[in-house]
Amino acid sequence: MGYCSDVLLATTDENAKKLFLTCSDKAAVNLIQYANIHKRDGWTLFSWQDVKWYSGYAEVDAVEKFVDTLDGEFEYHVMGEGEDDYTVRGDQGNSPFSIYLSRELNFDA
């Protein structure tokens, strides 16, 4: 079974296209296949719910590597099962999705 997380990555449409350039073909297919994708006002939001978000998985490593290259214009949220397991990176509140934590990640679609 394993430890699962909910993950949101919101970034500009331009940056979202760059994400797939950093992935292997298989990782890119898996990212698209397992993500809920929403678009608004020139931004893309990728949402993964109840997933094993571990380093070493090609998809996770691709997203982490991509986020490391970003400077502004993104929000990256990872909420694990533990009460205090929540990480946020980027310019919180910058995206048009109104991302907030209420012990589950939510957004306006």
N, C-alpha and C positions, 0 to 999 in steps of 0.2 A: 504494500500500500504506500507507505512513505509519507513524508512531510510535504504538504501542498501549500501553494501560495496563490494569491490573486495579484495580477500585474497589469499596470496601465502605462503605456508610453504614448504621450501626445507630442507631436512635433509638426512643423510646417510640412506642407505637401512636398516641397522641394527636398527637405531632409528625409522624408519618408521614402522617396525614390532612391536616395543614396543608401538607405538601410539595406536594400536588397542587393546593391552592388558589393556590399561587404560580406555577403553570405555565399556559401556554396549553393549549388542548385538545390540539393536536398534540403538544406536548412531553410532556404527561401520558401520552398514549397510547404514545408512544415509550419513555418511562421504564418503563412497565409491560411493554410488549412485549419489551424487550431485557433486563430485569432478572430475575434469579432472586430470588424473594422468600421469606423464611423468617420465621416468627413463633415467639416463645418468651417466656413470662413477662411479657406486656404490652409486648414490644418487637417491632419489625420490622427485618429486615436486608435491604437491597437489595444485590445483588451483580452487578456487570457485569464480564465477563471479556473481555480482548483487544479493547478498544474504543478508538476515537480520542477521547480525553478532552481536547478543545481548547476554550479560551475562544472564544466566538462561535457555538458550537452551542447552540441553544435549550435543549436538555435539560441540557447541562453548566452553562450559565449559570443555569438555574433551580435546580439542585442547589447550586451555589456560593452563590447569593443566599440560598437557604434556610439553608444551613449558617451563613452570616454572621449570621443572626437568632437562632441557638440559643445558649443559655447553659446548659451542662451537659446531661446526659442524652442524649449522642450520642457516637459515634465515627465519624470519617471518615478513611478510608485510601485513598491513591492511590499505586500502585506502577507506575512506568514501566519501560521496557525497560532503561534504564541501571542499572548496579550500585548507584549511589548516589542514584537517583531514587525517593525514597520520602518522602511527606508524610503526617503524621498530625495530626489536629486533634480536639479534644474531650477528654473524660474517659476516657483509655485504661484499659481494664479495667473500665469501669462497666457495660458491656452483659453480658447473659447468654450471649453467643456465643463467649467466649474467643478473641477475634481476636488473632492473632500473625503475625509475619513470619518466613518461612523461605525468602526469595527467591521466594516466591509467597505470596499471602494465603490464609489458611486460617481456618476457623471450625467450631465444633461446631453441627451442625444438629439 
